[in-house]
Amino acid sequence: MNEPAFQDLIPGNHCWGCGPLNEHGLHIKSRWDGDEAVCIWHPLPQHAAGPKHILNGGIIATIIDCHCVCLAIADHYRAEERAMDSEPGIWCVTAALQVSYLRPTPIAGAVELRARVKEAGGRKTIITCSLFSDGAERATAELVAIRVPPEWRDAEGGQH
């Protein structure tokens, strides 16, 4: 897993959860591991849920969302047999996200995300994801990503 992260290959990525261009963001990094995408991320004390030892559920949903959408983008490039930094750029957005919180996630130590494509066809990709921490699965999710035209990301307000 020494190749560049998906997020670093997406031009103009200012996303708070994964964008390398957002100096205040979470900066998750996702990479292929066979047919799965894997991300290892380290929470900070400011990501607490209230109790200082538990990771905030909104942060969990955010990193799952970003990890899965970036996997959908990477999967489109892989299906087209081209590099993620090639033109025209591919962009996907979240159409639906369902997160199930199985047990509290400790804030101390790394969080591991593992996601895979469940179904892909046309503009729609369905991704499943599990979040692990301290040796246990803490959350599961399913995300529906929709591929949007390249000009969508540059349109004012993302509307087209």
C-alpha distance (Angstrom), angle and dihedral (degrees) to the residues before:
residue distance angle dihedral
M1 . . .
N2 3.79 . .
E3 3.81 96.1 .
P4 3.82 119.2 107.2
A5 3.80 116.9 -80.8
F6 3.80 118.1 -99.7
Q7 3.81 89.5 -119.4
D8 3.82 92.5 56.8
L9 3.81 91.3 54.5
I10 3.81 95.9 53.2
P11 3.82 107.7 92.6
G12 3.79 117.9 -130.8
N13 3.82 93.5 12.0
H14 3.81 105.2 168.4
C15 3.83 95.4 156.7
W16 3.81 114.6 144.8
G17 3.79 92.1 -137.1
C18 3.78 100.9 44.3
G19 3.78 112.3 -1.2
P20 3.79 115.5 122.1
L21 3.82 87.5 -156.9
N22 3.83 93.4 61.5
E23 3.79 106.2 86.0
H24 3.83 92.1 -165.3
G25 3.82 96.5 45.8
L26 3.78 134.0 108.2
H27 3.83 94.1 -109.0
I28 3.79 99.2 -150.9
K29 3.81 115.3 -175.6
S30 3.81 121.9 -148.6
R31 3.79 126.1 -169.1
W32 3.77 138.2 173.9
D33 3.79 117.8 -95.4
G34 3.81 101.2 179.3
D35 3.79 105.8 -61.5
E36 3.79 93.4 -18.3
A37 3.77 130.8 80.1
V38 3.79 114.0 -134.7
C39 3.78 130.1 -164.5
I40 3.79 127.5 -178.7
W41 3.81 111.3 -163.7
H42 3.80 131.8 176.2
P43 3.82 117.1 -143.9
L44 3.78 120.5 -142.6
P45 3.83 127.7 -143.0
Q46 3.84 91.2 -99.6
H47 3.84 89.1 63.4
A48 3.83 91.3 69.5
A49 3.81 122.3 131.7
G50 3.78 96.5 -136.8
P51 3.78 96.3 -73.6
K52 3.79 102.1 76.3
H53 3.81 93.9 -132.3
I54 3.85 98.0 54.4
L55 3.83 127.4 77.3
N56 3.81 115.4 -121.3
G57 3.82 114.5 -105.3
G58 3.80 92.3 -134.8
I59 3.79 90.0 56.1
I60 3.81 88.7 50.1
A61 3.81 91.0 51.7
T62 3.81 90.8 47.1
I63 3.79 96.3 52.2
I64 3.81 91.2 44.6
D65 3.82 90.2 49.4
C66 3.81 93.4 49.6
H67 3.79 94.2 43.3
C68 3.81 92.4 50.5
V69 3.82 97.0 43.9
C70 3.80 90.6 49.4
L71 3.80 89.0 49.7
A72 3.82 89.3 52.4
I73 3.82 89.7 51.9
A74 3.82 91.7 47.0
D75 3.80 90.6 48.0
H76 3.82 91.5 54.2
Y77 3.81 90.0 52.2
R78 3.82 90.7 46.6
A79 3.83 91.1 50.0
E80 3.81 89.4 51.5
E81 3.82 89.8 46.9
R82 3.78 95.0 -126.5
A83 3.79 138.9 118.8
M84 3.79 119.5 -90.7
D85 3.79 91.5 -121.9
S86 3.83 93.5 54.3
E87 3.80 125.4 109.4
P88 2.90 137.4 -75.3
G89 3.79 91.6 46.2
I90 3.78 120.8 -131.3
W91 3.78 120.6 -135.5
C92 3.80 130.0 -179.0
V93 3.80 131.6 -173.8
T94 3.78 132.9 -157.9
A95 3.81 114.1 -98.7
A96 3.82 95.9 172.1
L97 3.79 137.4 1.7
Q98 3.80 125.5 -172.8
V99 3.81 115.5 -175.1
S100 3.80 123.7 -174.1
Y101 3.79 114.3 -162.9
L102 3.80 106.4 -149.3
R103 3.79 99.7 179.4
P104 3.82 137.7 -18.6
T105 3.79 115.6 -69.8
P106 3.80 114.7 -133.9
I107 3.78 113.9 -128.5
A108 3.81 93.1 -145.0
G109 3.77 112.5 87.2
A110 3.77 135.4 12.1
V111 3.79 127.7 -41.7
E112 3.81 117.4 -143.9
L113 3.79 122.6 -154.8
R114 3.81 120.4 -163.7
A115 3.79 118.8 -175.5
R116 3.78 136.7 169.8
V117 3.76 138.2 -177.1
K118 3.80 109.5 -98.8
E119 3.80 95.5 179.8
A120 3.80 135.1 -1.8
G121 3.76 131.3 -178.3
G122 3.77 135.4 139.3
R123 3.79 110.5 -28.2
K124 3.83 95.9 -21.5
T125 3.81 127.4 86.7
I126 3.80 124.6 177.6
I127 3.80 115.2 -155.4
T128 3.80 129.7 -170.8
C129 3.79 120.0 -155.8
S130 3.80 139.5 -176.6
L131 3.78 126.8 -162.1
F132 3.80 117.7 -149.6
S133 3.79 130.9 -170.7
D134 3.78 133.0 166.5
G135 3.81 91.1 4.0
A136 3.81 96.4 -55.1
E137 3.80 137.1 96.4
R138 3.81 105.8 -111.4
A139 3.82 103.7 174.6
T140 3.78 140.5 8.1
A141 3.77 128.9 -159.5
E142 3.75 146.2 179.9
L143 3.79 120.7 -152.3
V144 3.79 131.0 -171.0
A145 3.80 112.3 -151.8
I146 3.80 124.0 -168.3
R147 3.79 122.7 -156.9
V148 3.79 111.8 -128.7
P149 3.81 128.7 -165.2
P150 3.83 114.6 -84.7
E151 3.80 91.3 -114.4
W152 3.83 90.3 58.8
R153 3.78 92.9 79.6
D154 3.79 92.3 53.1
A155 3.83 96.6 45.6
E156 3.79 117.8 105.3
G157 3.78 106.8 -95.2
G158 3.81 92.2 0.7
Q159 3.79 90.6 -86.9
H160 3.75 124.5 138.8
